[in-house]
Amino acid sequence: MEVFLSDHDTIRAELMYLGSLGARLSGSKPHNQLVEHVKQQWVDFGMRVHEDVLHFDRWSMTAENPNGLGLVIDGRDVAISSVFPYSGTTGPRGTEKQLHRLRGAIPRCAKARGCIAVLEVRNHEFPFSAVVKTWDRARAWGKTTIPLLPATLAGLGLARARRAGVEAVIFAWRGISSPNARGQNLPFTLPYQSIPAVFVAGEEADFVLDAASRCRQGVLVLDAVIEPPRRSRMLCPPLKHCYGPTGNPEPELLYASNPQLRALVESEWRTAAQAPRVSAPNALIQFGEGQPLYLKGIPNIALVTVPKYLLSTEQGDYVDITLLDRQVNSFARLLQRIDAMRTNEIGTVKPVTRLAKTAAALRAIGILVVHHGDFDNFGVAG
């Protein structure tokens, strides 16, 4: 018997509210509106809500400025797929410089000194098991593509480009369609880089790469602002299940941080077909909102899906209400079971040593290099 009864009309209303807010980037007005919305719901449930406040310098594009983002090469307007968040700003007048294409596994940024550097970012298919292991080895993850991984690796090289005197960077996507590249807010874990950067995709990427190979002239405008706001955060379980244009559900990346919680998940998590595939955090990473708990040694069960459009700010019909309802009920069942367990029955999280993290990182990099062959890594320190 299900332990939680949800109303699909209520779920639809909540999804419509989320859609009305638009992109809820950290520290933005829509983000704070959602925080207050969830807070009030929890208060209405009779819960006591605790908030943490984080102060940070917020980088953002001004929505009221229609001329704040643009790329022109040889007089032709080039469509920008997305901006690199917290990269930098050109100011309202932009930067007009020669394009210079950088190549190789460790590109020599100094060659693009005083220029706009152009680099390929390849969204290769890679074995997901390199970064996510499963408790049951017979059900290991197969190959997949995640734009966040190559975008983050590319972003790690921005500081080196800035030190080399590069004026701005254009990343040209490979292995991702223009629709999927549009509006991607990634990477989202890097601090302010002090060098403006954008992404282009599809035919526009072909055009930019060709223009850079011929050292053509370009004008990039990325008129972002830096402001010190206040961001509120609450601990809230991420319940979601996305599906793509085919209507097929995305695979559930469901974590359990120790054997005891794994057994609990396998007992209580409901799926449409076979038993759930339960993943285990490794010494390198646990994707999603469970990562901070894992790093602090707190046992947790966490769910995250990673479709290509996960970090896109583009609106879309991404949520299957029936699947969402099943996930909510599964979490409710787990919560009821955990509430009845003694602390020693929940288990502990094995401490992560620096040696274990290094070994896990080298293993992941080795697998990626083997499967990519021509793996470009703009982020290699140099």
Secondary structure as GFF3:
##gff-version 3
##sequence-region A 1 382
A	DSSP	alpha_helix	8	21	.	.	.	ID=ss1
A	DSSP	alpha_helix	29	44	.	.	.	ID=ss2
A	DSSP	beta_strand	52	55	.	.	.	ID=ss3
A	DSSP	beta_strand	58	61	.	.	.	ID=ss4
A	DSSP	beta_strand	69	73	.	.	.	ID=ss5
A	DSSP	beta_strand	76	77	.	.	.	ID=ss6
A	DSSP	beta_strand	82	83	.	.	.	ID=ss7
A	DSSP	beta_strand	95	101	.	.	.	ID=ss8
A	DSSP	three_ten_helix	109	112	.	.	.	ID=ss9
A	DSSP	beta_strand	116	122	.	.	.	ID=ss10
A	DSSP	beta_strand	126	127	.	.	.	ID=ss11
A	DSSP	three_ten_helix	128	130	.	.	.	ID=ss12
A	DSSP	beta_strand	133	134	.	.	.	ID=ss13
A	DSSP	three_ten_helix	137	139	.	.	.	ID=ss14
A	DSSP	beta_strand	143	144	.	.	.	ID=ss15
A	DSSP	alpha_helix	148	155	.	.	.	ID=ss16
A	DSSP	alpha_helix	158	163	.	.	.	ID=ss17
A	DSSP	beta_strand	168	174	.	.	.	ID=ss18
A	DSSP	alpha_helix	178	181	.	.	.	ID=ss19
A	DSSP	beta_strand	197	200	.	.	.	ID=ss20
A	DSSP	alpha_helix	202	213	.	.	.	ID=ss21
A	DSSP	beta_strand	217	222	.	.	.	ID=ss22
A	DSSP	beta_strand	224	227	.	.	.	ID=ss23
A	DSSP	beta_strand	230	233	.	.	.	ID=ss24
A	DSSP	beta_strand	253	256	.	.	.	ID=ss25
A	DSSP	alpha_helix	259	268	.	.	.	ID=ss26
A	DSSP	beta_strand	278	280	.	.	.	ID=ss27
A	DSSP	alpha_helix	291	295	.	.	.	ID=ss28
A	DSSP	beta_strand	301	304	.	.	.	ID=ss29
A	DSSP	alpha_helix	321	339	.	.	.	ID=ss30
A	DSSP	alpha_helix	343	346	.	.	.	ID=ss31
A	DSSP	alpha_helix	354	372	.	.	.	ID=ss32
###
